[in-house]
């Protein structure tokens, strides 16, 4: 494996720690994150004025000459697979994919192959400059296996750092479309009694709770009000189905991004998503409100009716504002068509 030598001087008023000083002053085009730099220090790859330093907390002074020996990115242990991808946007730094329902994002014990990462490794090939020293796509967010829609991945360390910072700051625009049971509207007195639920102008439901892994079912998330991680979801009704209405197409957007957030929040509000096998996506629909053909389409829907429809962020390298939209997939379009056609 080849190496390259990165050399530069420490600028004025350096931070007190070596790793922080390197992170500030390393040439931007090298795309070396602070985490990567800390690892290079630990491995003995960093010299200060000709002497190897392995303590990330070591002090460094203005004008110190820094040499960093950086190994070229190594191949990932994950194998590339020739899986078709719906590429919405791609450049040297990142790629935006419209993920189909049924595809896992990252390999795991239950899904060692056939994932989005396997597909990206094949699709991007040598265009991956390396994330954390490994030729792999940088996954900065995920959507569930059976949720469809937009997802961005980094192709370089610099893009990975920039995207991760935006997701951490909750500045990324993410809108989802979902079909839920019931109609989450402000005129429903029941919702006024749901802890964590409130309404904002424009009939927008706001759900504010903590989320954590369920105590007895480790595959689920649970709503908490003490402990866990802060989570905020907003939802508004786009269209209703039934007479009286018993289902709704809703638009949801995330202030935070937690595992299963929309699914668990909507279920907490009493408006679980159609087809959701984990959070109760099966419910008997009254025959007086919706015809049997439409009810059958709801009962037979094989996954949570959730689609990541809009993704917007600032390009982590160019600074350009990017915004992408993905139309509803065929199965959700068919479900909505059946609901529109078969209301009583």
Secondary structure, DSSP 8 states (H G I E B T S, - for coil): --EEEEEEE--SS--SSHHHHHHHHS-GGG---HHHHHHHHHTT-EEETTEE---TT----TT-EEEEEEE--EE-SS--------EEEE-SSEEEEEE-TT--SS-BTTB-SSSHHHHHHHHHGGG--BBTTEES-EE-----TT-EEEEEEESBHHHHHHHHHHHHTT-SEEEEEEEEES---TT-HHHHTSTTEEEETTTEEEEEEEEEE-SS-TTSEEEESSSSEEEEEEEEEEEEEETTEEEEEEEEEESS--TTHHHHHHHHTT--BTT-TTTT------TTTB-HHHHHHHHT--S--EEEEEEEEE-TTT--EEEEE----HHHHHHHHHHHHSB-
